[in-house]
């Protein structure tokens, strides 16, 4: 019904043909009739001025119309200009033709030149403005019309309705002096199309004698809203039912899991066409009953593309790709939807090669085809190829849909391709998608994961209709970047505008409390979850709370909370307790937690290193050797550390002591200069972080060329002044590098943003937004080492606290695919707590030095239990 409604209004562009209804229309090329004057053929007017009959003008008008239908605007204009006499129909044919060919400017010019206009002329021009969505000009023209008929009113009503201006459409409807069937059906279809089903029902009840197409329209609206009971009442009230009515009600039951009633109606249907059969088939497929759907398919007397595609989709959904391929190959009439379904199926099942093969064999592609293959590459971990396909899609000239944009943005976030992400943002703005919730959320996540926190707030403000994902992404982003107070302020704003927090929101909130040390506030939020928001605490919430309590030294409270958990603690929860044990020196509790993690995640190389260093801290060197042997026997290997910088759409990768980069000499020379300036600022290498039995000078040398320092130096030399420096790292940034980069940010006057596997660090003016997260831990370790008096530093080494922010990120990935207080850097500096006096603060986490007699500078791969010159593996 809606399609019929649209078609009827589109005919306004060729309404001039209604004036020719009584004229023969069998000629494709008009010829003048036989006259006493010389015969003129091919629709060409007489060369000399003479009396022209109305039949001549009619034939020329018909030729003009035919030229316009074939896109031959110039030929139509030549004929029009050569006509010795013209009627209003001639002018109308030209104007309508220009509008049909998208030449609104020429149509407007000709309309202005008309010596005399009739009502059809005004209606054609009005329809042209509406088709081009120029509603301002349409309304102005409408107001200028000397006479308006119901067609004029319906044209304006249709324009507002089809473009979603429901209030304006209703206002025009109420102002209409005369309404016809098209007027009533137009407003009814507008309500149904825009989900205003209650308003549609009220309009329907306000009038009697609706045509059958209107009954079917409202019935379809109930189907869209899954209002099964209302649909059945309306169906039973219908005075006359056609095949569309039966197909709609059958689909309504089939799509709402009531296959028994759907089958009953199917059997009662007086006429079963291919759509009736397909409705039942799709119902079985939607409910996962693919075998029953196959029986329906085999019984069908006639099959169309939808029937075949439904069966293919059913097999794809049930992961039976062999049968899906069998149907696809046997399908006699493949369309682009068939190809897209197969590509999506292969991609979702990890068979990216088959998906790619089909993609390249497609006779024609649409935006869904490109989005499917881009998503396939992204899901298979081939981020670079996914982005390459996105660029190729743009070069191909096809329309980029929201799915393709979202997938490309998510891929940029995964590999921290910030510059490309910004370029995609520009394309989004041009396409008009940036204010939409679906794409806007992906844009928020991209900026947050790429180390930018100001841009996502601007994007957040531009999203017209924010959902829970929008708020959660910003809250988690602020928390992960170290702006805990802003995260809590945004949480407050979220509640004020009426959004109800979900479990992801509360994980972000508790994480923010942990990062700002708000223990009482965190406890209040935790115990209010069920009471105020109906959220049952899950292991992630418990992990956040145990981390919060443990860091505050309330280990007994943390253990009691673990005992009260409704489920068994997972590795992340034990990791939080382990971190707390490390900070406060509870050896027995720390070793117990470490052993539990090792039993839960035996594949994690970090756990082996963790336990080995725990044994070293206790002087259990025999156990240390056993742990190294176990790592070797089980084939567990540690991941080397590396850092990378994106510059001019290229990734520059650095490892410890890297000399392979083309700018290595320049980078190393610059680091030497920086070191002199850093020492003037009080920098001292944290040689105690080096876990090798070498002299102090060698330890300092080993710390100097960590990957993050190389990456930062390269970025300072190459990133233009005034722009932030962004460095990504696959492991936690080490303590010595953390101290060094703080001082470097002060010396060079640059904002340096480091993303490690745990969080973001924003260095500016010698201060980091993390608030020197390891400070209490360092002081305890130094005191412990001094008490032990060993010949080399023996310190606690435990697995780093599992970041609750990483849990939020993981949870968002599982579920979604994933006024605010801005504090300046100066305000952040003012809030930094002062370092406790009389105890020298060593930046970074401390690890046990293994008693291995290494001499010289081995490569990272040769060191069995250390990463980046002696740092312990920091498992994710």
Secondary structure in CASP SS format (residue, H / E / C, confidence):
PFRMAT SS
TARGET T0000
AUTHOR 0000-0000-0000
METHOD secondary structure of the structure
MODEL  1
X C 1.00
X H 1.00
X H 1.00
X H 1.00
X H 1.00
X H 1.00
X H 1.00
X H 1.00
X H 1.00
X H 1.00
X H 1.00
X H 1.00
X H 1.00
X H 1.00
X H 1.00
X H 1.00
X H 1.00
X H 1.00
X H 1.00
X H 1.00
X C 1.00
X C 1.00
X C 1.00
X C 1.00
X C 1.00
X C 1.00
X C 1.00
X C 1.00
X C 1.00
X C 1.00
X C 1.00
X C 1.00
X C 1.00
X C 1.00
X C 1.00
X C 1.00
X C 1.00
X C 1.00
X C 1.00
X C 1.00
X C 1.00
X C 1.00
X C 1.00
X C 1.00
X C 1.00
X C 1.00
X C 1.00
X C 1.00
X C 1.00
X C 1.00
X C 1.00
X C 1.00
X C 1.00
X H 1.00
X H 1.00
X H 1.00
X H 1.00
X H 1.00
X H 1.00
X H 1.00
X H 1.00
X H 1.00
X H 1.00
X H 1.00
X H 1.00
X H 1.00
X H 1.00
X H 1.00
X H 1.00
X C 1.00
X C 1.00
X C 1.00
X H 1.00
X H 1.00
X H 1.00
X H 1.00
X H 1.00
X H 1.00
X H 1.00
X H 1.00
X H 1.00
X H 1.00
X C 1.00
X C 1.00
X C 1.00
X C 1.00
X C 1.00
X H 1.00
X H 1.00
X H 1.00
X H 1.00
X H 1.00
X H 1.00
X H 1.00
X H 1.00
X H 1.00
X H 1.00
X H 1.00
X H 1.00
X H 1.00
X C 1.00
X C 1.00
X C 1.00
X H 1.00
X H 1.00
X H 1.00
X H 1.00
X H 1.00
X H 1.00
X H 1.00
X H 1.00
X H 1.00
X H 1.00
X C 1.00
X C 1.00
X C 1.00
X C 1.00
X C 1.00
X H 1.00
X H 1.00
X H 1.00
X H 1.00
X H 1.00
X H 1.00
X H 1.00
X H 1.00
X H 1.00
X H 1.00
X H 1.00
X H 1.00
X H 1.00
X C 1.00
X C 1.00
X C 1.00
X H 1.00
X H 1.00
X H 1.00
X H 1.00
X H 1.00
X H 1.00
X H 1.00
X H 1.00
X H 1.00
X H 1.00
X C 1.00
X C 1.00
X C 1.00
X C 1.00
X C 1.00
X H 1.00
X H 1.00
X H 1.00
X H 1.00
X H 1.00
X H 1.00
X H 1.00
X H 1.00
X H 1.00
X H 1.00
X H 1.00
X H 1.00
X H 1.00
X C 1.00
X C 1.00
X C 1.00
X H 1.00
X H 1.00
X H 1.00
X H 1.00
X H 1.00
X H 1.00
X H 1.00
X H 1.00
X H 1.00
X H 1.00
X C 1.00
X C 1.00
X C 1.00
X C 1.00
X C 1.00
X H 1.00
X H 1.00
X H 1.00
X H 1.00
X H 1.00
X H 1.00
X H 1.00
X H 1.00
X H 1.00
X H 1.00
X H 1.00
X H 1.00
X H 1.00
X C 1.00
X C 1.00
X C 1.00
X H 1.00
X H 1.00
X H 1.00
X H 1.00
X H 1.00
X H 1.00
X H 1.00
X H 1.00
X H 1.00
X C 1.00
X C 1.00
X C 1.00
X C 1.00
X C 1.00
X C 1.00
X H 1.00
X H 1.00
X H 1.00
X H 1.00
X H 1.00
X H 1.00
X H 1.00
X H 1.00
X H 1.00
X H 1.00
X H 1.00
X H 1.00
X H 1.00
X C 1.00
X C 1.00
X C 1.00
X H 1.00
X H 1.00
X H 1.00
X H 1.00
X H 1.00
X H 1.00
X H 1.00
X H 1.00
X H 1.00
X H 1.00
X C 1.00
X C 1.00
X C 1.00
X C 1.00
X C 1.00
X H 1.00
X H 1.00
X H 1.00
X H 1.00
X H 1.00
X H 1.00
X H 1.00
X H 1.00
X H 1.00
X H 1.00
X H 1.00
X H 1.00
X H 1.00
X C 1.00
X C 1.00
X C 1.00
X H 1.00
X H 1.00
X H 1.00
X H 1.00
X H 1.00
X H 1.00
X H 1.00
X H 1.00
X H 1.00
X H 1.00
X C 1.00
X C 1.00
X C 1.00
X C 1.00
X C 1.00
X H 1.00
X H 1.00
X H 1.00
X H 1.00
X H 1.00
X H 1.00
X H 1.00
X H 1.00
X H 1.00
X H 1.00
X H 1.00
X H 1.00
X H 1.00
X C 1.00
X C 1.00
X C 1.00
X H 1.00
X H 1.00
X H 1.00
X H 1.00
X H 1.00
X H 1.00
X H 1.00
X H 1.00
X H 1.00
X H 1.00
X C 1.00
X C 1.00
X C 1.00
X C 1.00
X C 1.00
X H 1.00
X H 1.00
X H 1.00
X H 1.00
X H 1.00
X H 1.00
X H 1.00
X H 1.00
X H 1.00
X H 1.00
X H 1.00
X H 1.00
X H 1.00
X C 1.00
X C 1.00
X C 1.00
X H 1.00
X H 1.00
X H 1.00
X H 1.00
X H 1.00
X H 1.00
X H 1.00
X H 1.00
X H 1.00
X H 1.00
X C 1.00
X C 1.00
X C 1.00
X C 1.00
X C 1.00
X H 1.00
X H 1.00
X H 1.00
X H 1.00
X H 1.00
X H 1.00
X H 1.00
X H 1.00
X H 1.00
X H 1.00
X H 1.00
X H 1.00
X H 1.00
X C 1.00
X C 1.00
X C 1.00
X H 1.00
X H 1.00
X H 1.00
X H 1.00
X H 1.00
X H 1.00
X H 1.00
X H 1.00
X H 1.00
X H 1.00
X C 1.00
X C 1.00
X C 1.00
X C 1.00
X C 1.00
X H 1.00
X H 1.00
X H 1.00
X H 1.00
X H 1.00
X H 1.00
X H 1.00
X H 1.00
X H 1.00
X H 1.00
X H 1.00
X H 1.00
X H 1.00
X C 1.00
X C 1.00
X C 1.00
X H 1.00
X H 1.00
X H 1.00
X H 1.00
X H 1.00
X H 1.00
X H 1.00
X H 1.00
X H 1.00
X H 1.00
X H 1.00
X H 1.00
X H 1.00
X H 1.00
X C 1.00
X C 1.00
X C 1.00
X C 1.00
X C 1.00
X H 1.00
X H 1.00
X H 1.00
X H 1.00
X H 1.00
X H 1.00
X H 1.00
X H 1.00
X H 1.00
X H 1.00
X H 1.00
X H 1.00
X H 1.00
X H 1.00
X C 1.00
X C 1.00
X H 1.00
X H 1.00
X H 1.00
X H 1.00
X H 1.00
X H 1.00
X H 1.00
X H 1.00
X H 1.00
X H 1.00
X H 1.00
X H 1.00
X H 1.00
X H 1.00
X C 1.00
X C 1.00
X C 1.00
X C 1.00
X C 1.00
X H 1.00
X H 1.00
X H 1.00
X H 1.00
X H 1.00
X H 1.00
X H 1.00
X H 1.00
X H 1.00
X H 1.00
X H 1.00
X H 1.00
X H 1.00
X C 1.00
X C 1.00
X C 1.00
X C 1.00
X H 1.00
X H 1.00
X H 1.00
X H 1.00
X H 1.00
X H 1.00
X H 1.00
X H 1.00
X H 1.00
X C 1.00
X C 1.00
X C 1.00
X C 1.00
X C 1.00
X H 1.00
X H 1.00
X H 1.00
X H 1.00
X H 1.00
X H 1.00
X H 1.00
X H 1.00
X H 1.00
X H 1.00
X H 1.00
X H 1.00
X H 1.00
X C 1.00
X C 1.00
X C 1.00
X H 1.00
X H 1.00
X H 1.00
X H 1.00
X H 1.00
X H 1.00
X H 1.00
X H 1.00
X H 1.00
X H 1.00
X H 1.00
X H 1.00
X H 1.00
X C 1.00
X C 1.00
X C 1.00
X C 1.00
X C 1.00
X C 1.00
X H 1.00
X H 1.00
X H 1.00
X H 1.00
X H 1.00
X H 1.00
X H 1.00
X H 1.00
X H 1.00
X H 1.00
X H 1.00
X H 1.00
X H 1.00
X H 1.00
X C 1.00
X C 1.00
X H 1.00
X H 1.00
X H 1.00
X H 1.00
X H 1.00
X H 1.00
X H 1.00
X H 1.00
X H 1.00
X H 1.00
X H 1.00
X H 1.00
X H 1.00
X H 1.00
X H 1.00
X C 1.00
X C 1.00
X C 1.00
X C 1.00
X C 1.00
X H 1.00
X H 1.00
X H 1.00
X H 1.00
X H 1.00
X H 1.00
X H 1.00
X H 1.00
X H 1.00
X H 1.00
X H 1.00
X H 1.00
X H 1.00
X C 1.00
X C 1.00
X C 1.00
X H 1.00
X H 1.00
X H 1.00
X H 1.00
X H 1.00
X H 1.00
X H 1.00
X H 1.00
X H 1.00
X C 1.00
X C 1.00
X C 1.00
X C 1.00
X C 1.00
X C 1.00
X C 1.00
X H 1.00
X H 1.00
X H 1.00
X H 1.00
X H 1.00
X H 1.00
X H 1.00
X H 1.00
X H 1.00
X H 1.00
X H 1.00
X H 1.00
X H 1.00
X H 1.00
X C 1.00
X C 1.00
X H 1.00
X H 1.00
X H 1.00
X H 1.00
X H 1.00
X H 1.00
X H 1.00
X H 1.00
X H 1.00
X H 1.00
X H 1.00
X H 1.00
X H 1.00
X H 1.00
X C 1.00
X C 1.00
X C 1.00
X C 1.00
X H 1.00
X H 1.00
X H 1.00
X H 1.00
X H 1.00
X H 1.00
X H 1.00
X H 1.00
X H 1.00
X H 1.00
X H 1.00
X H 1.00
X H 1.00
X C 1.00
X C 1.00
X C 1.00
X H 1.00
X H 1.00
X H 1.00
X H 1.00
X H 1.00
X H 1.00
X H 1.00
X H 1.00
X H 1.00
X H 1.00
X H 1.00
X H 1.00
X H 1.00
X H 1.00
X C 1.00
X C 1.00
X C 1.00
X C 1.00
X C 1.00
X C 1.00
X C 1.00
X E 1.00
X E 1.00
X E 1.00
X E 1.00
X E 1.00
X E 1.00
X C 1.00
X C 1.00
X E 1.00
X E 1.00
X E 1.00
X E 1.00
X E 1.00
X E 1.00
X C 1.00
X C 1.00
X C 1.00
X C 1.00
X C 1.00
X C 1.00
X C 1.00
X C 1.00
X H 1.00
X H 1.00
X H 1.00
X H 1.00
X H 1.00
X H 1.00
X H 1.00
X H 1.00
X H 1.00
X H 1.00
X H 1.00
X H 1.00
X H 1.00
X H 1.00
X H 1.00
X H 1.00
X H 1.00
X C 1.00
X C 1.00
X C 1.00
X C 1.00
X C 1.00
X C 1.00
X H 1.00
X H 1.00
X H 1.00
X C 1.00
X C 1.00
X C 1.00
X C 1.00
X C 1.00
X C 1.00
X H 1.00
X H 1.00
X H 1.00
X H 1.00
X H 1.00
X H 1.00
X H 1.00
X H 1.00
X H 1.00
X C 1.00
X C 1.00
X H 1.00
X H 1.00
X H 1.00
X H 1.00
X H 1.00
X H 1.00
X H 1.00
X H 1.00
X H 1.00
X H 1.00
X H 1.00
X H 1.00
X C 1.00
X C 1.00
X C 1.00
X C 1.00
X C 1.00
X C 1.00
X E 1.00
X E 1.00
X E 1.00
X E 1.00
X E 1.00
X C 1.00
X C 1.00
X C 1.00
X C 1.00
X C 1.00
X H 1.00
X H 1.00
X H 1.00
X H 1.00
X H 1.00
X H 1.00
X H 1.00
X H 1.00
X H 1.00
X H 1.00
X H 1.00
X H 1.00
X H 1.00
X H 1.00
X C 1.00
X C 1.00
X C 1.00
X E 1.00
X E 1.00
X E 1.00
X E 1.00
X C 1.00
X C 1.00
X C 1.00
X C 1.00
X E 1.00
X E 1.00
X E 1.00
X E 1.00
X E 1.00
X C 1.00
X C 1.00
X E 1.00
X E 1.00
X C 1.00
X C 1.00
X C 1.00
X C 1.00
X C 1.00
X C 1.00
X H 1.00
X H 1.00
X H 1.00
X H 1.00
X H 1.00
X H 1.00
X H 1.00
X H 1.00
X H 1.00
X H 1.00
X H 1.00
X H 1.00
X H 1.00
X H 1.00
X C 1.00
X C 1.00
X C 1.00
X C 1.00
X C 1.00
X C 1.00
X C 1.00
X C 1.00
X C 1.00
X C 1.00
X C 1.00
X C 1.00
X C 1.00
X C 1.00
X C 1.00
X H 1.00
X H 1.00
X H 1.00
X H 1.00
X H 1.00
X H 1.00
X H 1.00
X H 1.00
X H 1.00
X H 1.00
X H 1.00
X H 1.00
X H 1.00
X C 1.00
X C 1.00
X C 1.00
X C 1.00
X C 1.00
X C 1.00
X C 1.00
X C 1.00
X H 1.00
X H 1.00
X H 1.00
X H 1.00
X H 1.00
X H 1.00
X C 1.00
X C 1.00
X C 1.00
X C 1.00
X C 1.00
X C 1.00
X C 1.00
X C 1.00
X C 1.00
X C 1.00
X C 1.00
X C 1.00
X C 1.00
X C 1.00
X C 1.00
X C 1.00
X C 1.00
X C 1.00
X C 1.00
X C 1.00
X C 1.00
X C 1.00
X C 1.00
X C 1.00
X C 1.00
X C 1.00
X C 1.00
X C 1.00
X C 1.00
X H 1.00
X H 1.00
X H 1.00
X C 1.00
X C 1.00
X C 1.00
X C 1.00
X E 1.00
X C 1.00
X C 1.00
X C 1.00
X E 1.00
X C 1.00
X C 1.00
X C 1.00
X C 1.00
X C 1.00
END
